[in-house]
């Protein structure tokens, strides 16, 4: 069995040289069971240069921390802790991270701390959705932002001084078990759900090993894989570097009305249509005139407003589309008209209402 698997892997490796210039499988799919896990924790940052906070929950956390070290504070004593800040700590535990390895963490202020620059995060437990501790975080923060405040209340803030990172700031204490080595199959989940893409992916794998892959829906392709974990890793290593041809996306035009961004998909087509584009410019000038009486007249100086309204109309242009016009022709015609982003949006909306667009117009 192992000899057969090795022979198949060699043949698959040789076949890579003959594939077309398409997308690699590893760039288009995720492997089922190989995923990240979010971790979160609550802790204290100390050592701040007076940029911390004096909030009730920070005081409570500070007292709890001291009690864990055997220090009891009087109940009526209110500590001054402007160098302490309560923070939320979050991280992502990637697949296959082992106990003792480290991960990056992000630390964010939860209260009114002005800055976390110069602070040190004390030992913080990071838990998963199941409430179990998977990592322990601690270390000195790197904060890219800064802030300064004057006595008159004026402020200058650069970036975000209340968020920092610690590279390799958490040590993994519990491993997340992965189902990667279980069962007889490996499942590829497509980043972009499409029936044609799923079929093309399965066909590409079956061209090398007939009958091992089958598309189970528009998002997933199931592949028969070796049970031995070493053979399975080698098998997947070759599969993920295979190249296949993803299907073209559906015809869409995306219009962002807030930023003026317009993206037109390559599959968009137009039916026969005629478009005219013209503009009317209205200019209003306000001129203030002063009426001054004669020197010996007992009159009053009166100020009056004179309005001059000018209306100019640019020459309207019309262009005609024949059925099946492509994206390139559409863009060229609109550029020749000289339409801006707002005008283009109006033209696209009018074309969509006229039923002349073969595609979906999405306005966000």
C-alpha positions as CSV (number, residue, x, y, z in Angstrom):
1,X,0.0,0.0,0.0
2,X,2.8,2.5,0.9
3,X,4.7,1.7,-2.3
4,X,1.5,2.5,-4.3
5,X,1.0,5.7,-2.4
6,X,4.7,6.8,-3.0
7,X,4.3,6.0,-6.7
8,X,1.2,8.1,-6.9
9,X,2.9,11.0,-5.2
10,X,5.8,10.9,-7.6
11,X,3.4,10.8,-10.6
12,X,1.5,13.7,-9.1
13,X,4.7,15.7,-8.6
14,X,5.7,15.2,-12.2
15,X,2.3,16.3,-13.4
16,X,2.7,19.7,-11.8
17,X,5.1,20.7,-14.6
18,X,2.3,20.2,-17.2
19,X,-0.5,22.2,-15.5
20,X,-1.8,25.5,-16.9
21,X,-1.2,28.8,-15.3
22,X,-4.1,28.6,-12.9
23,X,-4.7,28.8,-9.2
24,X,-3.1,26.4,-6.7
25,X,-5.5,24.4,-4.6
26,X,-3.9,25.7,-1.4
27,X,-4.7,29.3,-2.4
28,X,-8.4,28.5,-3.0
29,X,-9.5,26.2,-0.2
30,X,-9.3,25.4,3.5
31,X,-8.8,21.9,4.8
32,X,-11.7,20.9,7.1
33,X,-10.5,20.6,10.7
34,X,-7.5,22.8,10.2
35,X,-8.6,26.0,11.7
36,X,-7.7,28.8,14.2
37,X,-9.2,29.2,17.6
38,X,-9.9,32.6,19.3
39,X,-8.6,33.2,22.8
40,X,-9.4,36.0,25.2
41,X,-8.4,37.1,28.7
42,X,-8.6,39.9,31.2
43,X,-5.5,41.3,32.9
44,X,-3.6,44.3,34.2
45,X,-0.9,46.5,32.6
46,X,1.4,48.1,35.1
47,X,4.3,50.5,35.0
48,X,2.5,53.2,33.1
49,X,3.9,56.8,33.5
50,X,0.7,58.2,35.0
51,X,-1.4,57.3,32.0
52,X,-3.4,54.6,33.7
53,X,-6.9,54.9,35.2
54,X,-8.7,55.1,38.6
55,X,-11.8,53.1,37.9
56,X,-13.7,50.8,40.3
57,X,-13.1,47.6,38.4
58,X,-9.4,48.4,38.1
59,X,-9.1,49.0,41.8
60,X,-11.0,45.7,42.4
61,X,-8.6,43.8,40.1
62,X,-5.6,45.4,41.7
63,X,-6.7,44.4,45.2
64,X,-7.5,40.8,44.0
65,X,-4.0,40.6,42.5
66,X,-2.4,41.7,45.7
67,X,-4.5,39.2,47.7
68,X,-3.2,36.4,45.5
69,X,0.3,37.3,46.7
70,X,-0.8,37.4,50.3
71,X,-1.1,41.1,50.7
72,X,-4.3,42.4,52.3
73,X,-5.3,46.1,52.0
74,X,-7.5,47.8,54.5
75,X,-11.1,48.0,53.3
76,X,-11.3,51.8,53.6
77,X,-8.1,52.4,51.7
78,X,-8.4,53.6,48.2
79,X,-5.1,52.9,46.3
80,X,-3.7,55.5,43.8
81,X,-3.1,53.4,40.7
82,X,-2.6,55.9,37.8
83,X,0.1,53.6,36.6
84,X,-2.2,50.6,36.2
85,X,-4.8,49.9,33.5
86,X,-7.3,47.1,33.0
87,X,-7.0,45.5,29.6
88,X,-8.5,42.8,27.4
89,X,-6.1,40.4,25.8
90,X,-6.9,38.4,22.7
91,X,-5.1,36.1,20.4
92,X,-5.5,33.4,17.7
93,X,-4.3,29.9,18.4
94,X,-3.5,28.5,15.0
95,X,-3.9,24.9,14.1
96,X,-1.2,22.4,15.3
97,X,0.4,24.8,17.7
98,X,2.1,22.6,20.4
99,X,2.5,23.1,24.1
100,X,5.4,25.4,24.8
101,X,5.2,27.3,21.6
102,X,4.4,30.9,21.5
103,X,1.7,33.1,19.8
104,X,1.3,36.9,19.3
105,X,-1.2,38.8,21.4
106,X,-3.0,42.1,21.2
107,X,-3.7,44.1,24.4
108,X,-6.5,46.8,24.5
109,X,-7.5,49.2,27.2
110,X,-10.9,48.6,28.7
111,X,-11.3,51.8,30.8
112,X,-10.2,55.4,30.6
113,X,-6.4,54.9,30.4
114,X,-4.8,57.5,28.2
115,X,-2.0,55.3,26.9
116,X,-0.5,51.9,27.3
117,X,3.0,53.0,26.2
118,X,5.7,51.8,28.5
119,X,3.5,49.3,30.3
120,X,4.0,45.6,31.1
121,X,1.2,43.0,31.0
122,X,1.1,40.8,34.1
123,X,0.4,37.1,33.8
124,X,-3.0,36.7,32.1
125,X,-4.9,33.5,31.3
126,X,-6.3,33.2,27.8
127,X,-9.3,31.0,27.5
128,X,-11.3,29.5,24.6
129,X,-15.0,29.0,24.0
130,X,-15.1,26.1,26.3
131,X,-13.8,28.2,29.3
132,X,-10.5,26.2,29.4
133,X,-7.1,28.0,29.6
134,X,-5.1,27.4,26.4
135,X,-2.3,30.0,26.8
136,X,-0.7,32.3,29.3
137,X,0.3,35.8,28.3
138,X,2.8,38.2,29.8
139,X,5.4,40.7,28.7
140,X,6.2,44.3,27.7
141,X,3.9,46.1,25.3
142,X,4.9,47.6,22.0
143,X,2.6,50.6,21.3
144,X,2.8,52.5,18.0
145,X,0.4,55.4,19.1
146,X,1.1,58.3,21.3
147,X,-1.0,61.1,22.9
148,X,-0.3,64.5,24.5
149,X,-2.6,66.8,26.4
150,X,-2.2,70.4,27.4
151,X,-3.5,72.2,30.5
152,X,-6.1,73.9,28.5
153,X,-7.6,70.6,27.4
154,X,-6.1,70.5,23.9
155,X,-5.0,67.1,22.8
156,X,-2.8,65.6,20.1
157,X,-3.3,61.8,19.4
158,X,-1.3,59.9,16.9
159,X,-2.6,56.4,15.9
160,X,-4.1,54.5,18.9
161,X,-2.0,54.6,22.1
162,X,-4.5,52.5,24.0
163,X,-3.8,49.3,22.0
164,X,-0.5,47.4,21.9
165,X,1.0,44.1,20.8
166,X,3.4,41.6,22.3
167,X,5.2,39.4,19.7
168,X,5.3,35.9,21.0
169,X,3.7,37.2,24.2
170,X,1.7,34.1,25.1
171,X,2.9,30.5,25.7
172,X,0.6,27.7,24.7
173,X,-0.3,25.5,27.7
174,X,-3.0,23.3,26.1
175,X,-3.1,21.8,22.6
176,X,-6.3,21.8,20.5
177,X,-6.9,18.4,19.0
178,X,-7.4,18.4,15.3
179,X,-9.5,15.8,13.4
180,X,-7.1,16.0,10.4
181,X,-5.7,12.5,11.0
182,X,-9.1,10.9,11.6
183,X,-11.3,9.1,9.1
184,X,-10.8,8.1,5.5
185,X,-11.3,11.5,3.9
186,X,-9.8,14.9,3.6
187,X,-12.4,17.7,2.8
188,X,-11.5,20.8,0.9
189,X,-13.7,23.8,1.6
190,X,-13.7,26.5,-1.1
191,X,-13.1,30.1,-0.2
192,X,-15.6,31.1,-2.9
193,X,-18.6,28.9,-3.1
194,X,-19.3,27.9,-6.6
195,X,-20.6,24.6,-8.2
196,X,-18.4,24.9,-11.2
197,X,-15.3,25.5,-9.2
198,X,-16.1,22.5,-7.0
199,X,-16.5,20.3,-10.1
200,X,-13.2,21.6,-11.6
201,X,-11.4,21.0,-8.4
202,X,-12.6,17.4,-8.1
203,X,-11.9,16.8,-11.8
204,X,-8.3,18.0,-11.4
205,X,-7.6,15.6,-8.6
206,X,-9.4,12.7,-10.4
207,X,-7.2,13.2,-13.5
208,X,-4.2,12.1,-11.3
209,X,-5.9,9.5,-9.1
210,X,-9.2,8.5,-10.7
211,X,-12.2,8.2,-8.4
212,X,-10.7,9.6,-5.2
213,X,-12.4,13.0,-5.2
214,X,-16.0,14.0,-5.4
215,X,-17.8,17.3,-5.0
216,X,-20.4,17.0,-2.2
217,X,-21.8,20.5,-2.7
218,X,-20.9,24.0,-4.0
219,X,-18.4,24.5,-1.2
220,X,-16.7,21.2,-0.4
221,X,-14.8,18.5,-2.2
222,X,-14.2,15.2,-0.4
223,X,-11.0,13.3,-1.2
224,X,-10.1,9.7,-0.1
225,X,-6.8,9.9,1.8
226,X,-4.4,7.4,3.4
227,X,-5.0,6.5,7.0
228,X,-1.3,6.6,8.0
229,X,-0.6,10.1,9.2
230,X,2.8,10.4,7.5
231,X,1.4,9.3,4.2
232,X,-1.6,11.6,4.6
233,X,0.7,14.7,5.2
234,X,2.7,13.8,2.0
235,X,-0.5,13.2,0.1
236,X,-1.9,16.5,1.1
237,X,1.4,18.3,0.4
238,X,1.2,17.3,-3.3
239,X,-2.5,17.9,-3.6
240,X,-2.4,21.5,-2.3
241,X,0.2,22.4,-4.9
242,X,-1.9,21.2,-7.8
243,X,-3.2,23.9,-10.1
244,X,-6.8,24.0,-11.3
245,X,-9.0,26.5,-13.1
246,X,-11.6,28.2,-10.8
247,X,-14.9,29.3,-12.5
248,X,-15.5,32.9,-13.3
249,X,-17.7,34.7,-10.8
250,X,-21.3,35.7,-11.5
251,X,-21.8,39.0,-13.3
252,X,-21.9,41.8,-10.8
253,X,-21.5,45.6,-10.6
254,X,-20.6,46.8,-7.1
255,X,-21.2,50.5,-6.4
256,X,-20.1,52.1,-3.1
257,X,-22.2,55.2,-2.9
258,X,-20.1,56.6,0.1
259,X,-16.7,56.5,-1.5
260,X,-17.6,56.6,-5.2
261,X,-15.9,53.3,-5.9
262,X,-17.3,51.3,-8.8
263,X,-16.2,47.7,-9.6
264,X,-17.6,46.0,-12.7
265,X,-17.1,42.3,-13.1
266,X,-15.6,40.9,-16.3
267,X,-18.8,38.9,-17.0
268,X,-21.1,41.9,-17.1
269,X,-22.8,42.4,-20.5
270,X,-25.2,45.0,-21.8
271,X,-28.3,44.6,-24.0
272,X,-28.9,47.1,-26.8
273,X,-29.3,50.6,-25.3
274,X,-28.7,54.2,-26.0
275,X,-27.5,56.6,-23.3
276,X,-27.3,60.4,-23.4
277,X,-25.3,62.3,-20.8
278,X,-25.5,66.1,-20.3
279,X,-25.1,68.5,-17.5
280,X,-26.6,71.8,-16.4
281,X,-24.4,74.1,-14.3
282,X,-26.1,76.8,-12.2
283,X,-23.9,79.6,-10.8
284,X,-25.2,82.1,-8.3
285,X,-23.1,85.3,-7.6
286,X,-24.2,87.5,-4.7
287,X,-23.0,91.1,-4.9
288,X,-23.6,93.6,-2.1
289,X,-24.3,97.2,-3.2
290,X,-24.3,100.2,-0.9
291,X,-26.6,103.2,-1.6
292,X,-25.0,106.4,-0.1
293,X,-27.2,109.6,0.3
294,X,-25.9,113.1,-0.6
295,X,-23.7,114.8,1.9
296,X,-26.3,117.2,3.2
297,X,-29.3,115.0,2.8
298,X,-30.6,113.4,6.0
299,X,-30.8,110.0,4.6
300,X,-29.5,106.6,5.6
301,X,-26.9,104.4,4.0
302,X,-28.7,101.3,2.7
303,X,-27.0,98.0,1.7
304,X,-28.7,95.9,-0.9
305,X,-28.0,92.4,-2.3
306,X,-27.9,91.9,-6.0
307,X,-28.1,88.3,-7.3
308,X,-26.7,87.2,-10.6
309,X,-27.9,83.7,-11.7
310,X,-26.1,82.1,-14.7
311,X,-27.2,78.8,-16.2
312,X,-24.9,76.9,-18.6
313,X,-25.7,73.6,-20.2
314,X,-22.9,71.4,-21.6
315,X,-23.4,69.6,-24.9
316,X,-25.2,66.4,-24.4
317,X,-23.6,63.3,-25.8
318,X,-25.2,60.0,-26.7
319,X,-23.7,56.6,-27.3
320,X,-25.3,53.4,-28.4
321,X,-24.6,49.9,-27.2
322,X,-25.2,46.8,-29.3
323,X,-26.2,43.6,-27.6
324,X,-23.4,41.7,-25.8
325,X,-21.2,44.8,-25.1
326,X,-18.2,43.9,-22.8
327,X,-16.8,45.6,-19.8
328,X,-14.0,47.2,-21.8
329,X,-16.4,48.8,-24.3
330,X,-18.6,50.1,-21.5
331,X,-15.7,51.7,-19.6
332,X,-14.2,53.3,-22.8
333,X,-17.6,54.8,-23.7
334,X,-18.1,56.3,-20.2
335,X,-14.6,57.7,-20.2
336,X,-15.2,59.3,-23.6
337,X,-18.3,61.0,-22.2
338,X,-16.3,62.4,-19.4
339,X,-18.6,61.2,-16.6
340,X,-17.5,61.3,-13.0
341,X,-18.1,58.6,-10.4
342,X,-21.5,60.1,-9.5
343,X,-22.6,60.3,-13.1
344,X,-21.4,56.7,-13.7
345,X,-23.6,55.6,-10.8
346,X,-26.6,57.3,-12.3
347,X,-25.9,55.8,-15.7
348,X,-25.6,52.3,-14.2
349,X,-28.8,52.7,-12.2
350,X,-30.7,53.9,-15.3
351,X,-29.4,50.9,-17.3
352,X,-30.4,48.5,-14.6
353,X,-33.9,50.0,-14.4
354,X,-34.2,49.7,-18.2
355,X,-33.3,46.0,-18.0
356,X,-30.2,46.6,-20.1
357,X,-27.6,45.0,-17.8
358,X,-26.9,41.3,-17.9
359,X,-25.7,41.1,-14.3
360,X,-26.6,42.2,-10.8
361,X,-26.2,45.8,-9.7
362,X,-25.3,46.0,-6.0
363,X,-25.2,49.4,-4.2
364,X,-23.6,49.4,-0.8
